[in-house]
Every structure is written in C-alpha cells, then in structure tokens.
C-alpha cells in the first residue's frame, strides 16, 4: 500500500520574518516554499524534519493558526 501524500506545512500565515528569513507561519524558507510542489515525498519529509528543529530555535515564529482566526 502506498504511503499517503506528504501534506504542506502551510497554515496561511504567509509573512517572511526579516531577521530569520523564515515564514512566520510554517517556518519554511522562500526556497522551500517555492520548490515544495516539485519535491518528492522524501524531500518533503526532510523539510518537515528541518521545521521541527527550527520550531525549537525560533519559538516566536511558527504560529499554529492563521492571523485572521487568532485575532478573533
């Protein structure tokens, strides 16, 4: 049985933090965002692994919900 497709980490909070160069929502770099749809599943899983490390390094980033919902 094939493995399920690897989901995108995007949470619709799409702003790049000037200090880190990472998306404030999903913690991906611009390059990771731009190439995501062309990556194979193994490469997507590698991005997810890097995101876990970044989440620990940048606790102020990586919002769990879109800004519009967070402000309600």
mmCIF file as Biopython writes it, N, C-alpha, C and O atoms, coordinates in Angstrom:
data_model
#
loop_
_atom_site.group_PDB
_atom_site.id
_atom_site.type_symbol
_atom_site.label_atom_id
_atom_site.label_alt_id
_atom_site.label_comp_id
_atom_site.label_asym_id
_atom_site.label_entity_id
_atom_site.label_seq_id
_atom_site.pdbx_PDB_ins_code
_atom_site.Cartn_x
_atom_site.Cartn_y
_atom_site.Cartn_z
_atom_site.occupancy
_atom_site.B_iso_or_equiv
_atom_site.auth_seq_id
_atom_site.auth_asym_id
_atom_site.pdbx_PDB_model_num
ATOM 1   N N  . UNK A ? 1  ? 0.848   -1.186 0.000  1.0 0.0 1  A 1 
ATOM 2   C CA . UNK A ? 1  ? 0.000   0.000  0.000  1.0 0.0 1  A 1 
ATOM 3   C C  . UNK A ? 1  ? 0.891   1.247  0.000  1.0 0.0 1  A 1 
ATOM 4   O O  . UNK A ? 1  ? 1.821   1.329  0.802  1.0 0.0 1  A 1 
ATOM 5   N N  . UNK A ? 2  ? 0.627   2.213  -0.879 1.0 0.0 2  A 1 
ATOM 6   C CA . UNK A ? 2  ? 1.467   3.420  -0.936 1.0 0.0 2  A 1 
ATOM 7   C C  . UNK A ? 2  ? 1.272   4.304  0.287  1.0 0.0 2  A 1 
ATOM 8   O O  . UNK A ? 2  ? 0.201   4.330  0.894  1.0 0.0 2  A 1 
ATOM 9   N N  . UNK A ? 3  ? 2.329   5.026  0.634  1.0 0.0 3  A 1 
ATOM 10  C CA . UNK A ? 3  ? 2.252   5.963  1.750  1.0 0.0 3  A 1 
ATOM 11  C C  . UNK A ? 3  ? 1.386   7.145  1.336  1.0 0.0 3  A 1 
ATOM 12  O O  . UNK A ? 3  ? 1.364   7.506  0.159  1.0 0.0 3  A 1 
ATOM 13  N N  . UNK A ? 4  ? 0.667   7.761  2.290  1.0 0.0 4  A 1 
ATOM 14  C CA . UNK A ? 4  ? -0.131  8.938  1.949  1.0 0.0 4  A 1 
ATOM 15  C C  . UNK A ? 4  ? 0.773   10.099 1.535  1.0 0.0 4  A 1 
ATOM 16  O O  . UNK A ? 4  ? 1.934   10.177 1.938  1.0 0.0 4  A 1 
ATOM 17  N N  . UNK A ? 5  ? 0.222   10.986 0.732  1.0 0.0 5  A 1 
ATOM 18  C CA . UNK A ? 5  ? 0.978   12.162 0.288  1.0 0.0 5  A 1 
ATOM 19  C C  . UNK A ? 5  ? 1.406   12.991 1.499  1.0 0.0 5  A 1 
ATOM 20  O O  . UNK A ? 5  ? 0.696   13.050 2.503  1.0 0.0 5  A 1 
ATOM 21  N N  . UNK A ? 6  ? 2.547   13.617 1.398  1.0 0.0 6  A 1 
ATOM 22  C CA . UNK A ? 6  ? 3.068   14.445 2.476  1.0 0.0 6  A 1 
ATOM 23  C C  . UNK A ? 6  ? 2.366   15.811 2.409  1.0 0.0 6  A 1 
ATOM 24  O O  . UNK A ? 6  ? 2.441   16.486 1.382  1.0 0.0 6  A 1 
ATOM 25  N N  . UNK A ? 7  ? 1.690   16.223 3.480  1.0 0.0 7  A 1 
ATOM 26  C CA . UNK A ? 7  ? 0.952   17.486 3.445  1.0 0.0 7  A 1 
ATOM 27  C C  . UNK A ? 7  ? 1.888   18.693 3.499  1.0 0.0 7  A 1 
ATOM 28  O O  . UNK A ? 7  ? 3.005   18.618 4.010  1.0 0.0 7  A 1 
ATOM 29  N N  . UNK A ? 8  ? 1.405   19.784 2.968  1.0 0.0 8  A 1 
ATOM 30  C CA . UNK A ? 8  ? 2.152   21.037 3.044  1.0 0.0 8  A 1 
ATOM 31  C C  . UNK A ? 8  ? 2.103   21.566 4.478  1.0 0.0 8  A 1 
ATOM 32  O O  . UNK A ? 8  ? 1.082   21.424 5.151  1.0 0.0 8  A 1 
ATOM 33  N N  . UNK A ? 9  ? 3.186   22.169 4.948  1.0 0.0 9  A 1 
ATOM 34  C CA . UNK A ? 9  ? 3.180   22.771 6.278  1.0 0.0 9  A 1 
ATOM 35  C C  . UNK A ? 9  ? 2.502   24.139 6.309  1.0 0.0 9  A 1 
ATOM 36  O O  . UNK A ? 9  ? 2.364   24.730 7.380  1.0 0.0 9  A 1 
ATOM 37  N N  . UNK A ? 10 ? 2.079   24.651 5.156  1.0 0.0 10 A 1 
ATOM 38  C CA . UNK A ? 10 ? 1.479   25.987 5.086  1.0 0.0 10 A 1 
ATOM 39  C C  . UNK A ? 10 ? 0.227   26.065 5.958  1.0 0.0 10 A 1 
ATOM 40  O O  . UNK A ? 10 ? -0.626  25.179 5.910  1.0 0.0 10 A 1 
ATOM 41  N N  . UNK A ? 11 ? 0.122   27.133 6.754  1.0 0.0 11 A 1 
ATOM 42  C CA . UNK A ? 11 ? -1.065  27.363 7.572  1.0 0.0 11 A 1 
ATOM 43  C C  . UNK A ? 11 ? -1.703  28.713 7.235  1.0 0.0 11 A 1 
ATOM 44  O O  . UNK A ? 11 ? -2.460  29.260 8.037  1.0 0.0 11 A 1 
ATOM 45  N N  . UNK A ? 12 ? -1.401  29.245 6.061  1.0 0.0 12 A 1 
ATOM 46  C CA . UNK A ? 12 ? -1.978  30.505 5.579  1.0 0.0 12 A 1 
ATOM 47  C C  . UNK A ? 12 ? -1.605  31.713 6.435  1.0 0.0 12 A 1 
ATOM 48  O O  . UNK A ? 12 ? -2.364  32.678 6.521  1.0 0.0 12 A 1 
ATOM 49  N N  . UNK A ? 13 ? -0.456  31.655 7.054  1.0 0.0 13 A 1 
ATOM 50  C CA . UNK A ? 13 ? 0.144   32.815 7.717  1.0 0.0 13 A 1 
ATOM 51  C C  . UNK A ? 13 ? 1.430   33.066 6.942  1.0 0.0 13 A 1 
ATOM 52  O O  . UNK A ? 13 ? 2.502   32.598 7.326  1.0 0.0 13 A 1 
ATOM 53  N N  . UNK A ? 14 ? 1.308   33.803 5.856  1.0 0.0 14 A 1 
ATOM 54  C CA . UNK A ? 14 ? 2.390   33.897 4.874  1.0 0.0 14 A 1 
ATOM 55  C C  . UNK A ? 14 ? 3.089   35.246 4.947  1.0 0.0 14 A 1 
ATOM 56  O O  . UNK A ? 14 ? 2.794   36.161 4.178  1.0 0.0 14 A 1 
ATOM 57  N N  . UNK A ? 15 ? 4.016   35.351 5.883  1.0 0.0 15 A 1 
ATOM 58  C CA . UNK A ? 15 ? 4.855   36.540 6.042  1.0 0.0 15 A 1 
ATOM 59  C C  . UNK A ? 15 ? 6.265   36.060 6.342  1.0 0.0 15 A 1 
ATOM 60  O O  . UNK A ? 15 ? 6.469   35.144 7.138  1.0 0.0 15 A 1 
ATOM 61  N N  . UNK A ? 16 ? 7.228   36.691 5.695  1.0 0.0 16 A 1 
ATOM 62  C CA . UNK A ? 16 ? 8.618   36.322 5.929  1.0 0.0 16 A 1 
ATOM 63  C C  . UNK A ? 16 ? 9.187   37.209 7.034  1.0 0.0 16 A 1 
ATOM 64  O O  . UNK A ? 16 ? 9.134   38.436 6.946  1.0 0.0 16 A 1 
ATOM 65  N N  . UNK A ? 17 ? 9.725   36.585 8.062  1.0 0.0 17 A 1 
ATOM 66  C CA . UNK A ? 17 ? 10.378  37.297 9.161  1.0 0.0 17 A 1 
ATOM 67  C C  . UNK A ? 17 ? 11.708  37.843 8.654  1.0 0.0 17 A 1 
ATOM 68  O O  . UNK A ? 17 ? 12.554  37.083 8.182  1.0 0.0 17 A 1 
ATOM 69  N N  . UNK A ? 18 ? 11.892  39.153 8.751  1.0 0.0 18 A 1 
ATOM 70  C CA . UNK A ? 18 ? 13.091  39.796 8.211  1.0 0.0 18 A 1 
ATOM 71  C C  . UNK A ? 18 ? 14.370  39.303 8.892  1.0 0.0 18 A 1 
ATOM 72  O O  . UNK A ? 18 ? 15.402  39.162 8.237  1.0 0.0 18 A 1 
ATOM 73  N N  . UNK A ? 19 ? 14.312  39.045 10.172 1.0 0.0 19 A 1 
ATOM 74  C CA . UNK A ? 19 ? 15.515  38.646 10.904 1.0 0.0 19 A 1 
ATOM 75  C C  . UNK A ? 19 ? 15.970  37.229 10.559 1.0 0.0 19 A 1 
ATOM 76  O O  . UNK A ? 19 ? 17.166  36.977 10.412 1.0 0.0 19 A 1 
ATOM 77  N N  . UNK A ? 20 ? 15.035  36.321 10.432 1.0 0.0 20 A 1 
ATOM 78  C CA . UNK A ? 20 ? 15.400  34.916 10.210 1.0 0.0 20 A 1 
ATOM 79  C C  . UNK A ? 20 ? 15.304  34.490 8.741  1.0 0.0 20 A 1 
ATOM 80  O O  . UNK A ? 20 ? 15.968  33.539 8.328  1.0 0.0 20 A 1 
ATOM 81  N N  . UNK A ? 21 ? 14.490  35.181 7.961  1.0 0.0 21 A 1 
ATOM 82  C CA . UNK A ? 21 ? 14.251  34.775 6.584  1.0 0.0 21 A 1 
ATOM 83  C C  . UNK A ? 21 ? 13.279  33.618 6.470  1.0 0.0 21 A 1 
ATOM 84  O O  . UNK A ? 21 ? 13.163  33.011 5.406  1.0 0.0 21 A 1 
ATOM 85  N N  . UNK A ? 22 ? 12.581  33.305 7.548  1.0 0.0 22 A 1 
ATOM 86  C CA . UNK A ? 22 ? 11.634  32.197 7.571  1.0 0.0 22 A 1 
ATOM 87  C C  . UNK A ? 22 ? 10.203  32.708 7.546  1.0 0.0 22 A 1 
ATOM 88  O O  . UNK A ? 22 ? 9.918   33.806 8.023  1.0 0.0 22 A 1 
ATOM 89  N N  . UNK A ? 23 ? 9.308   31.906 6.986  1.0 0.0 23 A 1 
ATOM 90  C CA . UNK A ? 23 ? 7.891   32.236 7.027  1.0 0.0 23 A 1 
ATOM 91  C C  . UNK A ? 23 ? 7.439   32.218 8.483  1.0 0.0 23 A 1 
ATOM 92  O O  . UNK A ? 23 ? 7.759   31.291 9.227  1.0 0.0 23 A 1 
ATOM 93  N N  . UNK A ? 24 ? 6.696   33.244 8.885  1.0 0.0 24 A 1 
ATOM 94  C CA . UNK A ? 24 ? 6.226   33.326 10.269 1.0 0.0 24 A 1 
ATOM 95  C C  . UNK A ? 24 ? 5.205   32.243 10.595 1.0 0.0 24 A 1 
ATOM 96  O O  . UNK A ? 24 ? 5.002   31.918 11.765 1.0 0.0 24 A 1 
ATOM 97  N N  . UNK A ? 25 ? 4.565   31.685 9.585  1.0 0.0 25 A 1 
ATOM 98  C CA . UNK A ? 25 ? 3.559   30.653 9.818  1.0 0.0 25 A 1 
ATOM 99  C C  . UNK A ? 25 ? 4.124   29.252 9.838  1.0 0.0 25 A 1 
ATOM 100 O O  . UNK A ? 25 ? 3.951   28.518 10.811 1.0 0.0 25 A 1 
ATOM 101 N N  . UNK A ? 26 ? 4.811   28.875 8.751  1.0 0.0 26 A 1 
ATOM 102 C CA . UNK A ? 26 ? 5.245   27.475 8.620  1.0 0.0 26 A 1 
ATOM 103 C C  . UNK A ? 26 ? 6.737   27.268 8.844  1.0 0.0 26 A 1 
ATOM 104 O O  . UNK A ? 26 ? 7.194   26.127 8.907  1.0 0.0 26 A 1 
ATOM 105 N N  . UNK A ? 27 ? 7.495   28.334 8.964  1.0 0.0 27 A 1 
ATOM 106 C CA . UNK A ? 27 ? 8.939   28.294 9.217  1.0 0.0 27 A 1 
ATOM 107 C C  . UNK A ? 27 ? 9.770   27.817 8.034  1.0 0.0 27 A 1 
ATOM 108 O O  . UNK A ? 27 ? 10.944  27.485 8.201  1.0 0.0 27 A 1 
ATOM 109 N N  . UNK A ? 28 ? 9.178   27.778 6.838  1.0 0.0 28 A 1 
ATOM 110 C CA . UNK A ? 28 ? 9.975   27.416 5.667  1.0 0.0 28 A 1 
ATOM 111 C C  . UNK A ? 28 ? 10.707  28.641 5.122  1.0 0.0 28 A 1 
ATOM 112 O O  . UNK A ? 28 ? 10.306  29.783 5.347  1.0 0.0 28 A 1 
ATOM 113 N N  . UNK A ? 29 ? 11.784  28.368 4.405  1.0 0.0 29 A 1 
ATOM 114 C CA . UNK A ? 29 ? 12.492  29.422 3.684  1.0 0.0 29 A 1 
ATOM 115 C C  . UNK A ? 29 ? 11.728  29.705 2.389  1.0 0.0 29 A 1 
ATOM 116 O O  . UNK A ? 29 ? 10.873  28.918 1.983  1.0 0.0 29 A 1 
ATOM 117 N N  . UNK A ? 30 ? 12.041  30.829 1.746  1.0 0.0 30 A 1 
ATOM 118 C CA . UNK A ? 30 ? 11.414  31.129 0.465  1.0 0.0 30 A 1 
ATOM 119 C C  . UNK A ? 30 ? 11.699  30.034 -0.562 1.0 0.0 30 A 1 
ATOM 120 O O  . UNK A ? 30 ? 10.824  29.676 -1.350 1.0 0.0 30 A 1 
ATOM 121 N N  . UNK A ? 31 ? 12.912  29.509 -0.553 1.0 0.0 31 A 1 
ATOM 122 C CA . UNK A ? 31 ? 13.268  28.446 -1.478 1.0 0.0 31 A 1 
ATOM 123 C C  . UNK A ? 31 ? 12.435  27.188 -1.221 1.0 0.0 31 A 1 
ATOM 124 O O  . UNK A ? 31 ? 11.964  26.552 -2.164 1.0 0.0 31 A 1 
ATOM 125 N N  . UNK A ? 32 ? 12.256  26.836 0.030  1.0 0.0 32 A 1 
ATOM 126 C CA . UNK A ? 32 ? 11.445  25.657 0.353  1.0 0.0 32 A 1 
ATOM 127 C C  . UNK A ? 32 ? 9.990   25.853 -0.066 1.0 0.0 32 A 1 
ATOM 128 O O  . UNK A ? 32 ? 9.343   24.920 -0.543 1.0 0.0 32 A 1 
ATOM 129 N N  . UNK A ? 33 ? 9.490   27.052 0.111  1.0 0.0 33 A 1 
ATOM 130 C CA . UNK A ? 33 ? 8.115   27.349 -0.304 1.0 0.0 33 A 1 
ATOM 131 C C  . UNK A ? 33 ? 7.993   27.242 -1.823 1.0 0.0 33 A 1 
ATOM 132 O O  . UNK A ? 33 ? 7.065   26.620 -2.339 1.0 0.0 33 A 1 
ATOM 133 N N  . UNK A ? 34 ? 8.935   27.852 -2.527 1.0 0.0 34 A 1 
ATOM 134 C CA . UNK A ? 34 ? 8.880   27.894 -3.989 1.0 0.0 34 A 1 
ATOM 135 C C  . UNK A ? 34 ? 9.033   26.507 -4.622 1.0 0.0 34 A 1 
ATOM 136 O O  . UNK A ? 34 ? 8.432   26.231 -5.661 1.0 0.0 34 A 1 
ATOM 137 N N  . UNK A ? 35 ? 9.825   25.644 -4.007 1.0 0.0 35 A 1 
ATOM 138 C CA . UNK A ? 35 ? 10.093  24.340 -4.616 1.0 0.0 35 A 1 
ATOM 139 C C  . UNK A ? 35 ? 9.186   23.225 -4.096 1.0 0.0 35 A 1 
ATOM 140 O O  . UNK A ? 35 ? 9.236   22.110 -4.614 1.0 0.0 35 A 1 
ATOM 141 N N  . UNK A ? 36 ? 8.364   23.496 -3.091 1.0 0.0 36 A 1 
ATOM 142 C CA . UNK A ? 36 ? 7.572   22.465 -2.425 1.0 0.0 36 A 1 
ATOM 143 C C  . UNK A ? 36 ? 6.827   21.559 -3.399 1.0 0.0 36 A 1 
ATOM 144 O O  . UNK A ? 36 ? 6.925   20.337 -3.295 1.0 0.0 36 A 1 
ATOM 145 N N  . UNK A ? 37 ? 6.089   22.130 -4.339 1.0 0.0 37 A 1 
ATOM 146 C CA . UNK A ? 37 ? 5.253   21.309 -5.217 1.0 0.0 37 A 1 
ATOM 147 C C  . UNK A ? 37 ? 6.074   20.405 -6.127 1.0 0.0 37 A 1 
ATOM 148 O O  . UNK A ? 37 ? 5.549   19.414 -6.633 1.0 0.0 37 A 1 
ATOM 149 N N  . UNK A ? 38 ? 7.333   20.715 -6.345 1.0 0.0 38 A 1 
ATOM 150 C CA . UNK A ? 38 ? 8.181   19.883 -7.188 1.0 0.0 38 A 1 
ATOM 151 C C  . UNK A ? 38 ? 9.011   18.861 -6.430 1.0 0.0 38 A 1 
ATOM 152 O O  . UNK A ? 38 ? 9.706   18.050 -7.042 1.0 0.0 38 A 1 
ATOM 153 N N  . UNK A ? 39 ? 8.947   18.890 -5.113 1.0 0.0 39 A 1 
ATOM 154 C CA . UNK A ? 39 ? 9.730   17.949 -4.305 1.0 0.0 39 A 1 
ATOM 155 C C  . UNK A ? 39 ? 9.064   16.581 -4.264 1.0 0.0 39 A 1 
ATOM 156 O O  . UNK A ? 39 ? 7.838   16.475 -4.296 1.0 0.0 39 A 1 
ATOM 157 N N  . UNK A ? 40 ? 9.883   15.537 -4.193 1.0 0.0 40 A 1 
ATOM 158 C CA . UNK A ? 40 ? 9.304   14.211 -3.980 1.0 0.0 40 A 1 
ATOM 159 C C  . UNK A ? 40 ? 9.003   14.057 -2.489 1.0 0.0 40 A 1 
ATOM 160 O O  . UNK A ? 40 ? 9.392   14.894 -1.675 1.0 0.0 40 A 1 
ATOM 161 N N  . UNK A ? 41 ? 8.310   12.984 -2.152 1.0 0.0 41 A 1 
ATOM 162 C CA . UNK A ? 41 ? 7.873   12.816 -0.763 1.0 0.0 41 A 1 
ATOM 163 C C  . UNK A ? 41 ? 9.034   12.739 0.223  1.0 0.0 41 A 1 
ATOM 164 O O  . UNK A ? 41 ? 8.923   13.251 1.337  1.0 0.0 41 A 1 
ATOM 165 N N  . UNK A ? 42 ? 10.138  12.116 -0.158 1.0 0.0 42 A 1 
ATOM 166 C CA . UNK A ? 42 ? 11.295  12.041 0.742  1.0 0.0 42 A 1 
ATOM 167 C C  . UNK A ? 42 ? 11.848  13.435 1.027  1.0 0.0 42 A 1 
ATOM 168 O O  . UNK A ? 42 ? 12.205  13.741 2.165  1.0 0.0 42 A 1 
ATOM 169 N N  . UNK A ? 43 ? 11.920  14.279 -0.001 1.0 0.0 43 A 1 
ATOM 170 C CA . UNK A ? 43 ? 12.413  15.640 0.188  1.0 0.0 43 A 1 
ATOM 171 C C  . UNK A ? 43 ? 11.445  16.450 1.047  1.0 0.0 43 A 1 
ATOM 172 O O  . UNK A ? 43 ? 11.874  17.271 1.859  1.0 0.0 43 A 1 
ATOM 173 N N  . UNK A ? 44 ? 10.145  16.226 0.874  1.0 0.0 44 A 1 
ATOM 174 C CA . UNK A ? 44 ? 9.150   16.926 1.702  1.0 0.0 44 A 1 
ATOM 175 C C  . UNK A ? 44 ? 9.279   16.500 3.166  1.0 0.0 44 A 1 
ATOM 176 O O  . UNK A ? 44 ? 9.168   17.330 4.069  1.0 0.0 44 A 1 
ATOM 177 N N  . UNK A ? 45 ? 9.510   15.229 3.393  1.0 0.0 45 A 1 
ATOM 178 C CA . UNK A ? 45 ? 9.709   14.763 4.771  1.0 0.0 45 A 1 
ATOM 179 C C  . UNK A ? 45 ? 10.968  15.385 5.379  1.0 0.0 45 A 1 
ATOM 180 O O  . UNK A ? 45 ? 10.998  15.682 6.573  1.0 0.0 45 A 1 
ATOM 181 N N  . UNK A ? 46 ? 11.989  15.579 4.575  1.0 0.0 46 A 1 
ATOM 182 C CA . UNK A ? 46 ? 13.220  16.225 5.061  1.0 0.0 46 A 1 
ATOM 183 C C  . UNK A ? 46 ? 12.939  17.669 5.461  1.0 0.0 46 A 1 
ATOM 184 O O  . UNK A ? 46 ? 13.480  18.151 6.456  1.0 0.0 46 A 1 
ATOM 185 N N  . UNK A ? 47 ? 12.096  18.363 4.696  1.0 0.0 47 A 1 
ATOM 186 C CA . UNK A ? 47 ? 11.721  19.727 5.070  1.0 0.0 47 A 1 
ATOM 187 C C  . UNK A ? 47 ? 10.996  19.702 6.411  1.0 0.0 47 A 1 
ATOM 188 O O  . UNK A ? 47 ? 11.295  20.506 7.294  1.0 0.0 47 A 1 
ATOM 189 N N  . UNK A ? 48 ? 10.052  18.788 6.567  1.0 0.0 48 A 1 
ATOM 190 C CA . UNK A ? 48 ? 9.332   18.685 7.840  1.0 0.0 48 A 1 
ATOM 191 C C  . UNK A ? 48 ? 10.295  18.452 9.011  1.0 0.0 48 A 1 
ATOM 192 O O  . UNK A ? 48 ? 10.086  18.997 10.094 1.0 0.0 48 A 1 
ATOM 193 N N  . UNK A ? 49 ? 11.332  17.659 8.807  1.0 0.0 49 A 1 
ATOM 194 C CA . UNK A ? 49 ? 12.315  17.429 9.870  1.0 0.0 49 A 1 
ATOM 195 C C  . UNK A ? 49 ? 13.065  18.712 10.210 1.0 0.0 49 A 1 
ATOM 196 O O  . UNK A ? 49 ? 13.313  18.999 11.381 1.0 0.0 49 A 1 
ATOM 197 N N  . UNK A ? 50 ? 13.423  19.478 9.191  1.0 0.0 50 A 1 
ATOM 198 C CA . UNK A ? 50 ? 14.096  20.759 9.437  1.0 0.0 50 A 1 
ATOM 199 C C  . UNK A ? 50 ? 13.169  21.727 10.171 1.0 0.0 50 A 1 
ATOM 200 O O  . UNK A ? 50 ? 13.622  22.513 11.003 1.0 0.0 50 A 1 
ATOM 201 N N  . UNK A ? 51 ? 11.875  21.670 9.864  1.0 0.0 51 A 1 
ATOM 202 C CA . UNK A ? 51 ? 10.923  22.564 10.527 1.0 0.0 51 A 1 
ATOM 203 C C  . UNK A ? 51 ? 10.851  22.286 12.026 1.0 0.0 51 A 1 
ATOM 204 O O  . UNK A ? 51 ? 10.707  23.215 12.820 1.0 0.0 51 A 1 
ATOM 205 N N  . UNK A ? 52 ? 10.946  21.043 12.413 1.0 0.0 52 A 1 
ATOM 206 C CA . UNK A ? 52 ? 10.919  20.694 13.835 1.0 0.0 52 A 1 
ATOM 207 C C  . UNK A ? 52 ? 12.106  21.325 14.564 1.0 0.0 52 A 1 
ATOM 208 O O  . UNK A ? 52 ? 11.960  21.817 15.683 1.0 0.0 52 A 1 
ATOM 209 N N  . UNK A ? 53 ? 13.264  21.310 13.936 1.0 0.0 53 A 1 
ATOM 210 C CA . UNK A ? 53 ? 14.456  21.926 14.526 1.0 0.0 53 A 1 
ATOM 211 C C  . UNK A ? 53 ? 14.263  23.450 14.606 1.0 0.0 53 A 1 
ATOM 212 O O  . UNK A ? 53 ? 14.574  24.071 15.622 1.0 0.0 53 A 1 
ATOM 213 N N  . UNK A ? 54 ? 13.754  24.032 13.533 1.0 0.0 54 A 1 
ATOM 214 C CA . UNK A ? 54 ? 13.545  25.485 13.514 1.0 0.0 54 A 1 
ATOM 215 C C  . UNK A ? 54 ? 12.533  25.927 14.561 1.0 0.0 54 A 1 
ATOM 216 O O  . UNK A ? 54 ? 12.680  26.984 15.173 1.0 0.0 54 A 1 
ATOM 217 N N  . UNK A ? 55 ? 11.510  25.115 14.760 1.0 0.0 55 A 1 
ATOM 218 C CA . UNK A ? 55 ? 10.484  25.462 15.752 1.0 0.0 55 A 1 
ATOM 219 C C  . UNK A ? 55 ? 11.116  25.613 17.136 1.0 0.0 55 A 1 
ATOM 220 O O  . UNK A ? 55 ? 10.736  26.497 17.904 1.0 0.0 55 A 1 
ATOM 221 N N  . UNK A ? 56 ? 12.067  24.758 17.443 1.0 0.0 56 A 1 
ATOM 222 C CA . UNK A ? 56 ? 12.761  24.843 18.731 1.0 0.0 56 A 1 
ATOM 223 C C  . UNK A ? 56 ? 13.698  26.053 18.777 1.0 0.0 56 A 1 
ATOM 224 O O  . UNK A ? 56 ? 13.872  26.668 19.830 1.0 0.0 56 A 1 
ATOM 225 N N  . UNK A ? 57 ? 14.297  26.392 17.635 1.0 0.0 57 A 1 
ATOM 226 C CA . UNK A ? 57 ? 15.239  27.506 17.577 1.0 0.0 57 A 1 
ATOM 227 C C  . UNK A ? 57 ? 14.547  28.868 17.510 1.0 0.0 57 A 1 
ATOM 228 O O  . UNK A ? 57 ? 15.128  29.878 17.907 1.0 0.0 57 A 1 
ATOM 229 N N  . UNK A ? 58 ? 13.317  28.900 17.014 1.0 0.0 58 A 1 
ATOM 230 C CA . UNK A ? 58 ? 12.588  30.155 16.806 1.0 0.0 58 A 1 
ATOM 231 C C  . UNK A ? 58 ? 11.189  30.056 17.410 1.0 0.0 58 A 1 
ATOM 232 O O  . UNK A ? 58 ? 10.204  30.067 16.671 1.0 0.0 58 A 1 
ATOM 233 N N  . UNK A ? 59 ? 11.081  29.959 18.733 1.0 0.0 59 A 1 
ATOM 234 C CA . UNK A ? 59 ? 9.761   29.767 19.350 1.0 0.0 59 A 1 
ATOM 235 C C  . UNK A ? 59 ? 8.789   30.925 19.108 1.0 0.0 59 A 1 
ATOM 236 O O  . UNK A ? 59 ? 7.577   30.759 19.243 1.0 0.0 59 A 1 
ATOM 237 N N  . UNK A ? 60 ? 9.320   32.090 18.752 1.0 0.0 60 A 1 
ATOM 238 C CA . UNK A ? 60 ? 8.449   33.240 18.496 1.0 0.0 60 A 1 
ATOM 239 C C  . UNK A ? 60 ? 7.746   33.130 17.144 1.0 0.0 60 A 1 
ATOM 240 O O  . UNK A ? 60 ? 6.782   33.853 16.889 1.0 0.0 60 A 1 
ATOM 241 N N  . UNK A ? 61 ? 8.215   32.241 16.282 1.0 0.0 61 A 1 
ATOM 242 C CA . UNK A ? 61 ? 7.620   32.038 14.963 1.0 0.0 61 A 1 
ATOM 243 C C  . UNK A ? 61 ? 6.823   30.741 14.970 1.0 0.0 61 A 1 
ATOM 244 O O  . UNK A ? 61 ? 6.750   30.047 15.984 1.0 0.0 61 A 1 
ATOM 245 N N  . UNK A ? 62 ? 6.233   30.428 13.840 1.0 0.0 62 A 1 
ATOM 246 C CA . UNK A ? 62 ? 5.517   29.162 13.712 1.0 0.0 62 A 1 
ATOM 247 C C  . UNK A ? 62 ? 4.150   29.195 14.358 1.0 0.0 62 A 1 
ATOM 248 O O  . UNK A ? 62 ? 3.800   28.314 15.144 1.0 0.0 62 A 1 
ATOM 249 N N  . UNK A ? 63 ? 3.375   30.221 14.022 1.0 0.0 63 A 1 
ATOM 250 C CA . UNK A ? 63 ? 2.022   30.315 14.566 1.0 0.0 63 A 1 
ATOM 251 C C  . UNK A ? 63 ? 1.214   29.105 14.150 1.0 0.0 63 A 1 
ATOM 252 O O  . UNK A ? 63 ? 1.390   28.581 13.050 1.0 0.0 63 A 1 
ATOM 253 N N  . UNK A ? 64 ? 0.356   28.675 14.998 1.0 0.0 64 A 1 
ATOM 254 C CA . UNK A ? 64 ? -0.419  27.460 14.756 1.0 0.0 64 A 1 
ATOM 255 C C  . UNK A ? 64 ? -1.729  27.716 14.005 1.0 0.0 64 A 1 
ATOM 256 O O  . UNK A ? 64 ? -2.375  26.768 13.557 1.0 0.0 64 A 1 
ATOM 257 N N  . UNK A ? 65 ? -2.125  28.970 13.864 1.0 0.0 65 A 1 
ATOM 258 C CA . UNK A ? 65 ? -3.368  29.260 13.171 1.0 0.0 65 A 1 
ATOM 259 C C  . UNK A ? 65 ? -3.226  30.546 12.373 1.0 0.0 65 A 1 
ATOM 260 O O  . UNK A ? 65 ? -2.388  31.387 12.699 1.0 0.0 65 A 1 
ATOM 261 N N  . UNK A ? 66 ? -4.030  30.706 11.338 1.0 0.0 66 A 1 
ATOM 262 C CA . UNK A ? 66 ? -3.970  31.940 10.559 1.0 0.0 66 A 1 
ATOM 263 C C  . UNK A ? 66 ? -4.257  33.160 11.415 1.0 0.0 66 A 1 
ATOM 264 O O  . UNK A ? 66 ? -5.015  33.084 12.382 1.0 0.0 66 A 1 
ATOM 265 N N  . UNK A ? 67 ? -3.652  34.282 11.060 1.0 0.0 67 A 1 
ATOM 266 C CA . UNK A ? 67 ? -3.797  35.516 11.834 1.0 0.0 67 A 1 
ATOM 267 C C  . UNK A ? 67 ? -5.243  35.943 11.971 1.0 0.0 67 A 1 
ATOM 268 O O  . UNK A ? 67 ? -5.636  36.427 13.032 1.0 0.0 67 A 1 
ATOM 269 N N  . UNK A ? 68 ? -6.044  35.782 10.936 1.0 0.0 68 A 1 
ATOM 270 C CA . UNK A ? 68 ? -7.440  36.209 10.988 1.0 0.0 68 A 1 
ATOM 271 C C  . UNK A ? 68 ? -8.198  35.455 12.088 1.0 0.0 68 A 1 
ATOM 272 O O  . UNK A ? 68 ? -9.059  36.033 12.751 1.0 0.0 68 A 1 
ATOM 273 N N  . UNK A ? 69 ? -7.889  34.191 12.281 1.0 0.0 69 A 1 
ATOM 274 C CA . UNK A ? 69 ? -8.543  33.411 13.328 1.0 0.0 69 A 1 
ATOM 275 C C  . UNK A ? 69 ? -7.959  33.738 14.695 1.0 0.0 69 A 1 
ATOM 276 O O  . UNK A ? 69 ? -8.684  33.751 15.690 1.0 0.0 69 A 1 
ATOM 277 N N  . UNK A ? 70 ? -6.677  33.999 14.753 1.0 0.0 70 A 1 
ATOM 278 C CA . UNK A ? 70 ? -6.016  34.280 16.031 1.0 0.0 70 A 1 
ATOM 279 C C  . UNK A ? 70 ? -6.500  35.597 16.618 1.0 0.0 70 A 1 
ATOM 280 O O  . UNK A ? 70 ? -6.515  35.759 17.838 1.0 0.0 70 A 1 
ATOM 281 N N  . UNK A ? 71 ? -6.896  36.541 15.766 1.0 0.0 71 A 1 
ATOM 282 C CA . UNK A ? 71 ? -7.301  37.864 16.244 1.0 0.0 71 A 1 
ATOM 283 C C  . UNK A ? 71 ? -8.759  37.917 16.652 1.0 0.0 71 A 1 
ATOM 284 O O  . UNK A ? 71 ? -9.211  38.950 17.146 1.0 0.0 71 A 1 
ATOM 285 N N  . UNK A ? 72 ? -9.499  36.862 16.467 1.0 0.0 72 A 1 
ATOM 286 C CA . UNK A ? 72 ? -10.930 36.884 16.810 1.0 0.0 72 A 1 
ATOM 287 C C  . UNK A ? 72 ? -11.160 36.785 18.275 1.0 0.0 72 A 1 
ATOM 288 O O  . UNK A ? 72 ? -12.308 36.790 18.721 1.0 0.0 72 A 1 
#
